[in-house]
Amino acid sequence: MYDRFDLEEEIHKVWSTEEDLETILYRIMDAPEEHPSEDEITNMLMGLKEIHNSRCIKLYDVFETMVKDRCFTSKEIPLDYRGIPLTDYEDAYYEDQDARQGQLDI
């Protein structure tokens, strides 16, 4: 079972793609050695694309598992279908009826 720290870690991993791109740019533009060929650049970018895709798949898997495990719901307070806490079921029922009929208290 995942928690919010696992989700945060996976989000940070996805952001590391920016650092990977910086490294590739350094290699192409600033490295003291010979600049990479077009094939080498293409291979680096294709590899980074696959790594980034894998990071996104893992991030989504963590998120999807947390949704399935109801990690984003309150265990003490019942929520309606919108995720809004139900203070009193009857009040919420009538509020929903009013909202469906366009009678909102704003």
KAQUI-V8626 format. One record per pair of residues at least 4 apart in sequence whose C-alpha atoms are under 7 Angstrom apart, sorted by the first residue. I is the first residue (numbers start at 1). GAP is how many residues later the second one is. Records with the same first field share a line. If there is no record, write none. Layout:
# KAQUI-V8626
I=GAP, GAP
This chain:
# KAQUI-V8626
2=4, 60, 64
3=4
4=4
5=4
6=4
7=4, 52, 55, 56
8=4
9=4
10=4, 49
11=4, 48
12=4
13=42
14=38, 41, 42
16=4
17=4, 35
18=4
19=4
20=4
21=4
22=4
23=4
24=4
25=4
26=4, 5
27=4, 8
28=7, 8
36=4, 5
37=4
38=4
39=4
40=4
41=4
42=4
43=4
44=4
45=4
46=4
47=4
48=4
49=4
50=4
51=4
52=4
53=4
54=4
55=4
56=4
57=4
58=4
59=4
60=4
61=4
62=4
63=4
64=4
65=4
66=4, 5
67=4, 5
74=4
77=8, 9
78=7, 8
79=4, 5, 6, 7
80=4, 5, 6
86=6
88=4
89=4
90=4
91=4
92=4
93=4
94=4
95=4
96=4
97=4
98=4, 5, 6
99=4, 5
